[in-house]
Amino acid sequence: MTDATQNSRAGTLIIGNCQAGVQVASTLRELGDTEPIVLVGEEPHAPYQRPPLSKAFLKGEVTADSLTFRTHDFYRDHTIELVTRERIVAVTRTVTGGEAVAESGRRFPFSRLALTTGATPRRIPFEGSELEGVSYLRDASEAAILEQRLRTARNVVVVGGGFIGLEVAAGARASGKNVTVLEAAPRLVGRAVSEQTSAFYLQAHRRRGITVVLNAQVVRFVGKHDTVTGVELSDGTVLPAEVVLIGVGVLPRIELAEQLGLEVDNGIVVDSRALASDGVTVAAGDCANMPNPSITSWGVGRLRLESVQNAVEQAKVAAATLLGMDAEYKTVPWFWSDQADLKLQIAGLSGGHDQVVLRGDPDTEKFSVLYYRGGDIIAADCVNSPLDFIAVRNALHTGLAIPAAVATDTSIPLKKLVSAAPALPRK
Ligand SMILES: Cc1cc2nc3c(=O)[nH]c(=O)nc-3n(C[C@H](O)[C@H](O)[C@H](O)COP(=O)(O)OP(=O)(O)OC[C@H]3O[C@@H](n4cnc5c(N)ncnc54)[C@H](O)[C@@H]3O)c2cc1C
């Protein structure tokens, strides 16, 4: 290892140059840091937005180039050294510094370290997984291959009824493919939304012509000449498929954290300042497991979120922490998913709710599901209801109430119920 004292001007090394990594770098500069910043990532592309990969990009509405966050001028003007195509395979550190080494042998000394390594798709080891046409979707290169395959495919099978799988399924269906979604659980997007919202999406996708199989057990992928031709289920059914997308969740990238001996538990365990267990390294984004004030009140304490907003907010905190400033993650989580013409926006975290209130009629494809705990609103799933989303997000942010008893009245904008809340009796 490089002697730590030699690293005093080595500055900050940020490993992982995407959503969280870019935010750490830009926040460091905004906060006045003048030390060197190196932002290193393994992908060949300049940092880019992932969400459109399963939406507009697959539909051919945007190009990969248009997804980049910042121009090259931004990195130059802010003296942020952007390094692509370098996978860090080893990292060692002392309290005051350390060094990371890339697969190529290139060395990156640092005095401060941020891990923003993200996550990688969970792989399923079924027979036939290596067949051409069996795809995962995490990065721009995978999206480009998938987009090419989808052009000529007639039959598409999506394994996993989570957000990314459903977004891809909806896009493929809109362009005329025969699409089947196979979900192993009894409902769609079960980890993130209520039964009501799951049931709505099941019906909505079926209405649009997607076949959805719940409780599906995939046995293997079948193929011919090294190319996938179908998916076999446990009942012996073989669904034809020229494209199979597997979207069954992601795993946090913790390899480097483990090398550093950091505490790891479904991600890199950090405190609300984004500090890892060694007290000097920070971590943010999909790789980090952080206390979340939205859930600590009912005893769960911490969680790992996978969203743009979370990556950005944690990264801001991580940057401040690196500079020794006081900062704490306090924001209300929010998330979105676009499936066909259905825009889902989620505010807050619904875990631990004891009451669910339906606002609007799901048959109109414009409604919200509000979640309460002990009479307090804690979250909402809003489908094509952006004003409800904003009202709930603001209420959660300001700590105001939206009484469940009146929230069903769609003739009153939700934001009016928020402001009226203190005058109304609380449960
Ligand atoms: C298809 C898709 C659609 C999505 N849609 C939405 C959406 O609608 N709304 C939403 O809120 N979120 C969405 N997300 C999630 C969102 O994109 C992620 O939460 C966000 O990108 C997390 O940012 P991150 O910086 O933590 O991780 P990442 O964006 O994964 O970036 C981590 C980077 O680190 C690099 N890296 C990891 N290890 C190393 C190493 N050892 N050496 C060098 N580089 C390394 C990786 O290659 C990667 O480029 C979507 C994600 C995907 C894939």
The ligand as an SDF file (V2000), in Angstrom:
LIG
                    3D

 53 58  0  0  0  0  0  0  0  0999 V2000
  -33.3170   -0.5280  -16.2360 C   0  0  0  0  0  0  0  0  0  0  0  0
  -33.4230    0.2600  -14.9660 C   0  0  0  0  0  0  0  0  0  0  0  0
  -34.5190    1.0760  -14.7580 C   0  0  0  0  0  0  0  0  0  0  0  0
  -34.6280    1.8190  -13.5780 C   0  0  0  0  0  0  0  0  0  0  0  0
  -35.7060    2.6290  -13.4000 N   0  0  0  0  0  0  0  0  0  0  0  0
  -35.7860    3.4180  -12.2920 C   0  0  0  0  0  0  0  0  0  0  0  0
  -36.8610    4.3180  -12.1250 C   0  0  0  0  0  0  0  0  0  0  0  0
  -37.7980    4.3880  -12.9330 O   0  0  0  0  0  0  0  0  0  0  0  0
  -36.8690    5.1120  -11.0060 N   0  0  0  0  0  0  0  0  0  0  0  0
  -35.8600    5.0610  -10.0900 C   0  0  0  0  0  0  0  0  0  0  0  0
  -35.8910    5.8000   -9.1000 O   0  0  0  0  0  0  0  0  0  0  0  0
  -34.8350    4.1810  -10.2190 N   0  0  0  0  0  0  0  0  0  0  0  0
  -34.7800    3.3640  -11.2950 C   0  0  0  0  0  0  0  0  0  0  0  0
  -33.7280    2.4980  -11.4420 N   0  0  0  0  0  0  0  0  0  0  0  0
  -32.7570    2.3660  -10.3570 C   0  0  0  0  0  0  0  0  0  0  0  0
  -31.6810    3.4300  -10.4370 C   0  0  0  0  0  0  0  0  0  0  0  0
  -31.1630    3.5310  -11.7380 O   0  0  0  0  0  0  0  0  0  0  0  0
  -30.6070    3.0650   -9.4310 C   0  0  0  0  0  0  0  0  0  0  0  0
  -31.1860    3.1010   -8.1550 O   0  0  0  0  0  0  0  0  0  0  0  0
  -29.4220    4.0260   -9.5070 C   0  0  0  0  0  0  0  0  0  0  0  0
  -28.7970    3.9380  -10.7660 O   0  0  0  0  0  0  0  0  0  0  0  0
  -28.4400    3.7020   -8.4070 C   0  0  0  0  0  0  0  0  0  0  0  0
  -27.3040    4.4830   -8.5750 O   0  0  0  0  0  0  0  0  0  0  0  0
  -25.8860    4.0010   -8.0140 P   0  0  0  0  0  0  0  0  0  0  0  0
  -24.9240    5.0440   -8.4160 O   0  0  0  0  0  0  0  0  0  0  0  0
  -26.0340    3.6180   -6.5950 O   0  0  0  0  0  0  0  0  0  0  0  0
  -25.5630    2.6350   -8.7640 O   0  0  0  0  0  0  0  0  0  0  0  0
  -25.3290    2.3640  -10.2980 P   0  0  0  0  0  0  0  0  0  0  0  0
  -26.1490    3.2670  -11.1220 O   0  0  0  0  0  0  0  0  0  0  0  0
  -25.4920    0.8950  -10.4880 O   0  0  0  0  0  0  0  0  0  0  0  0
  -23.7940    2.7220  -10.5330 O   0  0  0  0  0  0  0  0  0  0  0  0
  -22.7520    1.9870   -9.9810 C   0  0  0  0  0  0  0  0  0  0  0  0
  -21.6080    1.9850  -10.9570 C   0  0  0  0  0  0  0  0  0  0  0  0
  -20.4740    1.4440  -10.3020 O   0  0  0  0  0  0  0  0  0  0  0  0
  -19.7560    0.6350  -11.2230 C   0  0  0  0  0  0  0  0  0  0  0  0
  -18.9040   -0.2740  -10.4520 N   0  0  0  0  0  0  0  0  0  0  0  0
  -19.3030   -1.1770   -9.5230 C   0  0  0  0  0  0  0  0  0  0  0  0
  -18.2370   -1.8220   -9.0040 N   0  0  0  0  0  0  0  0  0  0  0  0
  -17.1440   -1.3150   -9.6180 C   0  0  0  0  0  0  0  0  0  0  0  0
  -15.7570   -1.5850   -9.5310 C   0  0  0  0  0  0  0  0  0  0  0  0
  -15.2810   -2.5170   -8.7010 N   0  0  0  0  0  0  0  0  0  0  0  0
  -14.9080   -0.8790  -10.3060 N   0  0  0  0  0  0  0  0  0  0  0  0
  -15.3790    0.0700  -11.1550 C   0  0  0  0  0  0  0  0  0  0  0  0
  -16.6790    0.3620  -11.2910 N   0  0  0  0  0  0  0  0  0  0  0  0
  -17.5510   -0.3220  -10.5340 C   0  0  0  0  0  0  0  0  0  0  0  0
  -20.8730   -0.0480  -11.9840 C   0  0  0  0  0  0  0  0  0  0  0  0
  -20.4170   -0.5760  -13.2010 O   0  0  0  0  0  0  0  0  0  0  0  0
  -21.8420    1.1090  -12.1690 C   0  0  0  0  0  0  0  0  0  0  0  0
  -21.5700    1.8170  -13.3440 O   0  0  0  0  0  0  0  0  0  0  0  0
  -33.6010    1.7280  -12.6040 C   0  0  0  0  0  0  0  0  0  0  0  0
  -32.5070    0.8830  -12.8120 C   0  0  0  0  0  0  0  0  0  0  0  0
  -32.4090    0.1590  -13.9660 C   0  0  0  0  0  0  0  0  0  0  0  0
  -31.2290   -0.7440  -14.1950 C   0  0  0  0  0  0  0  0  0  0  0  0
  1  2  1  0
  2  3  1  0
  2 52  2  0
  3  4  2  0
  4  5  1  0
  4 50  1  0
  5  6  2  0
  6  7  1  0
  6 13  1  0
  7  8  2  0
  7  9  1  0
  9 10  1  0
 10 11  2  0
 10 12  1  0
 12 13  2  0
 13 14  1  0
 14 15  1  0
 14 50  1  0
 15 16  1  0
 16 17  1  0
 16 18  1  0
 18 19  1  0
 18 20  1  0
 20 21  1  0
 20 22  1  0
 22 23  1  0
 23 24  1  0
 24 25  2  0
 24 26  1  0
 24 27  1  0
 27 28  1  0
 28 29  2  0
 28 30  1  0
 28 31  1  0
 31 32  1  0
 32 33  1  0
 33 34  1  0
 33 48  1  0
 34 35  1  0
 35 36  1  0
 35 46  1  0
 36 37  1  0
 36 45  1  0
 37 38  2  0
 38 39  1  0
 39 40  1  0
 39 45  2  0
 40 41  1  0
 40 42  2  0
 42 43  1  0
 43 44  2  0
 44 45  1  0
 46 47  1  0
 46 48  1  0
 48 49  1  0
 50 51  2  0
 51 52  1  0
 52 53  1  0
M  END
$$$$
